[in-house]
Amino acid sequence: MSRAEALDALAAPARSRARQWLSRLEGPQTMGRGPAFWVAMAAVVLAAAVYPLFSNDYTVGNAAYFLVWTFMAMGLGVVWGYCGALSFGQTAFFGLAGYAYGVITINIGSAYGLTWLALILSVGLGAAFALLIGYFMFYGRIKGVFIGIVTLSVTLVLETFMAQTAGPQWAIGTARLNGFNGMSGMPPLTVPWFGGDVVLYSGTALYYVLLAMVVIVYLGLRMLLNAPFGNVLVAIRENPERTEMLGYDIRLYQMLAFGLGGALAGLSGALYTAWGQYITPSSMGLTSAALPIVWVAVGGRRDITATLLGSVLVIAGFQALTIYGSQYALVVMGALLVFTVMVTPDGVVATLMQRLGRIFGKAGR
């Protein structure tokens, strides 16, 4: 056997695994398949990519703000929609990672791309905290509505604790926590480059970085949810007793799904802090804990595509309504949730996607 043939034989298993994972972009746990779906998705991404060319920096910065929250929404979709565990704890992991990013970057600075190290560590902290809470919940056989009660309690306890850290004694290194006034002064994300770091302030550059991250996370979740891991999560959601009888450790899968949701919420929290260079305990308040539930419910909690699209639309609508007052926006969000539960329990966006699929399916036949 020649050297080239030997190298090809060694690379064959890697190519086979890559093809297997790519084939999982389509599967039973995600809506959308075939060339028409992927052409439509490519058109959406292309429209998002050219959007900054026809807008100003302020509007693009707001669009970047919308993208920041999509990671937490997709994480909640995994935990609630696929695993069947309604969690109000996403904002706890969001806030914890956001504060961690601020503390780390204020202490170590932003040179040499250290902000990305801070981002990774912050996401890891959010995931570790979620795994810890998930371990005690799921191995303690907590289920149903009590998961929501426990996660909401954790969120409110963290908010209350952070709100009373106003004194000078509440500091980590040179980073003051500042209580209810919140932390500020942390640097945005920076990219090391020849001639000096590129600073990703809220604008076009950060928007493109976030858009690329959203696409990567979305495609990664599609592959994961169509893999055996995702199939087991859906089986747990539908019938946990039967799944356990088949030999699966459902507590382990629930804990891992909860940890994944915590990591994605932590990613949103760290990116939010980098975007605005500011974070307060109110980011972990009751309102903040409830809003992701609305986004995911309206989009469609049982499909990651519907969750992503619905979240962007609802967040954009919520921000537009806050111009007239946050109270009105919250009332509309509440009414939208009631409408979704009563009329389209699978989600408004998911229902529309299903109907469009049936229409185009009939047209194709």
N, C-alpha and C positions, 0 to 999 in steps of 0.2 A: 504494500500500500504506500502510495506516494505521500509526501508531507501535506500537500493540498487536500488529498482525500481524507487524511487523518484529521486535519483541522475541520473539514466539513462534517465529518462524523461526530466530532466533539460539539460542534455548534448546532447540530440537528435537534437535540433535546430542547435547547434554549429557544430555537425557532418554533418548535412545536408548542411549548408553553406560551410563547407570545401569541401565536395564532389562537390558542385556546382562550386566553384572556380577552383578546380582541373580539372573538365570537360572542363573548358575554356582554358586549355592548347592547345586544338584543336578547331578550329572554322573557320568561313568563312573569317576572316581577316588575317589569317596566313597560309602560306604554310607548308605542312608536317603534316601527321597524320598516325596513325596505328603503329603496332609494328616495321615495317621495318624502319620507320623514326626515332623512338626513339632509336632503336638499333644503327643506324648510328650516331646519336647525342651522345650517350653514348660512342661509339668508338672514336669519335673526342675528347671528354672530357678526356677519358682515355689516349689517345695519348698525349694530352697536359699535363696531370698529370705526365706521365713517362718521358716526354721530358728532364727535368733537370737532370735525372739520366744518360743521355748520352751526356751531354754538360757541358761546363765550366761556371763559375759564370758570366763572362763578357757577354757571349751569352744569358744566362738566364736573365740577367739584361736588355738586349736589347729587349728580348721577353716581359718582364714586361712593358717596355716602349710602345710596341704595344698595350698591353691590356689597358693601361691607356687611350688611345684615343677612345676606343670602346664605352665608355659611352656617349661621346659627339656625336659620329656617330649615336648611337641608338636614342638619344634625337632628333637629326635632322631628323631622319627617322620618328619619331612621328609627328614632326611639319610640315615637308615638304611632306613626303610620305603619311601619313594618314590624316593630316588636310588640306594639299594643300597650305601651306603658306611657300614660299621659304624665308629662313632667313639666312642672313650673320652675325647674331648677336651672334652665339654660342661662338665665340672666345671672345666676350666681357664678357659674363658670365663666361667663362673659366678663363680669366685673372683676373676678379674681385675676384673670389673665390680663385684663386692662391695667389694673393696678401693678401687677408684676412687671409688665412692659415698662410702665413709668418708672418704677423703682430701679429696675436694672439699667435702663438707658441713662437716667440721671446720674447714676453712680459710675458707669463705665464709659459713658460718652457714645458718640456716633461714628467715630473714625473707623476706617478700615472695614466698613460694613458690619460693625458690631450690633447695629440695630436688628439685623436679621438673626443674629444669635439670640438677642433678647426676645425676638418674635417666637423662635423655636422653643426657647425655655418657657415662655409664657404659655404657649399652647400645650406643652408637656405638663405644666403645672395644672392647667384646667383639666386635662385628661386624667391625671393622677388623682385629683380631687374627686372627679366624677366616678372613677373606678372605686375609690374608697367608699363613697356614698352608696354606689351600686352594690358593692360587696355586702355591706350591712343590710341593705334593703332586700336584695334578692335571695341571699343566703339566709336571711331572717324570715323568708317566705312572706314578705309584704307584697301585696298585690292589689289590683283594682284601684279604687278611689284613694286608698291610703298612700299609694305612691305619690299622687298629686299633693296630698296633705304634707307628707314628709319633705318633698322637694320644695314646696312653697315655704315651709317653716325654715328650711336651710337658707333660702334666699332672703327672707325677711330678717333672720338673725344676722346674716352677713351685712345687710344694709344698715341695721341698727348699730352694729359694732363699728362699721366704718364711719358712720355719722358722728360718733363721739370721739374721734381721734384728732381733735382740733389742737390739742396742746403741743408745746414744743417737744415733749417727751415722746410723742408719737412720730418717730422718724426712723428710717432705715438707711443708715449711712448719711448721705446728704439729701435724701429724698424725704420731704415732709408730706405726711398723709393729708393734713389740713381738714379733716373732719368733713362736715357737710358742704364746705366750700369747694372741696375737690382738689385733686392734684393738677398741676399745670407745669409747663416748662420742659416737658420731655421732648426730645427731638423726634422729627418724623423719620420715616424709613430713608436710608441712604444707600446708594449703590456705588461701590468703589470703582473709580474710573481713572484713566490716564489724565493727569493734570488736575485732579481733585475729585472729590466725591460728588455724585449727582444726588441732590436732595429731592425726595419725592413729596413735595408739598401737595396740598389738596388742589389738584388740577389735572391736566391732560396726562402727564406722565404716570401719576398714581392711578388714574382711571384705567389706563392700558394694562398696568401690572395687575390690578384687581380683576379686570375682565379675563386676563389669561388665567389667573388663579381660579376664578369661578368655573371656567371651561374645564380645567384640569380636574378640579374636585368633582364636578358633575359627572364627567366621563368615568372617573375612578369609582364613584359611587354606583353608577350603572353596572360596571363590571363586577363590583363586590356584591351587589344585591342580586344579580343573576347567577352568582356563584353558589355553591352549597351553603355558605354562611347565610346568604340572604334567604334561601329556601327554608332553612331551619328557623330563621326569625319569623317568617310568615306562618310556618307551622305552629310556632309557639303562640303567635297572635290568635290563630284560629282555634287551636285546641292544645293547650299546654300539657294536659294530662296524657293525651295520646302521644304527643311528641316525647315526653319523658319515658313512656312505656316502650317506645321504639329504641331507647338506649341513649338518647341525647341528654347531656347535662344542661337543662334549660337555664339554670341559674348562671352558669358560665356564659352562655350566649347572651343572656339579658344583660349581664354585667359588662361584657365587651361592647355590646351595642350602646349601652349607656355611656361607656367611656369614649366611644367614637363620637357620640353626640356632644359630650363635654369638650372634646378636642376641637370640634368644629365651632362650638360656641366660644371657646377660648380664642380661636383664630379670629372670630368676629370682634371679640373684645380687644385684643391686641391691635388689630388693624384700625378699629374705631379710635383708640387712644393715639395711634400714630397719625391718623387722618386729622383729628381735631386738636391734638396735643393737649388733651384735657379729659378728665374723667371724674365723676362724682358718685357718691353712694346712691343717688337716685336712679342710676343705671341698673340697680338691683332692686328697685322698688316694686310694689304690687302692680302698678300700671305696666311697667317694663316687663314684668313676668307674664302678664296676660296677653300682651300684644302679639308675641310670636305664635300663640295658640290661634289667634284670629287669622294671621297670615297663612299658616299651614292648613287650617280648616277650610278657608275660602279657596285656596289653591287646589287642595286635594292631598290629604295626608298619606294616602296609600300609593302614590306615584311620585317619584323624585322629580320628574319633569314638570308635572303640575305644581308641585311644591315650589320649585324655583320660579316658574313664570308667574304664579299667583302671588308669591311674596313680593316680587319686584313691582307688580302692578298695585298691590294693596299699600305697600310702603310709599310709593310715589303718590297715590291718592291721599294717603294720610298726611303727607307733608304738604300737599296742595291745600288740604282743608285746614291745616293749622294756621294758615294766613288769616283765617276768619276767627280763630280762637281754638285753643287745644280742647276746650270742653265740647265744642261742636264736633270736632274730629273724633273724639272718643265716643260720643253718642252714635255717630255714623258707623264706627267700627263695631259697636255693640249691636246695632240694628243689622249690619251685614252678617255678623255671626249668627244671629237668630234666624235670618233668612236662609243662610247656608244649612243650618241644622234642620230647619223645617222643610225646605224645598229641595235642596241639593246636598244631601248628607255626604255624598262622595266628594264634594268640592265643586265649586262653580267651574273652575278651569278644567278639572278632570272630566266633568260631565260634558263640557263643550268639546273636549278632545275626543271623547268616546263617540259623540254624535257625528263629529266631522269624520272620524274613522269609518263609521258605518256608511256615511254618505259617499265617501270616496271609494269604499269597498264595493258598494252597489254599482257605482259608475264604472269601476274597473271590470266588473262582471258583465 
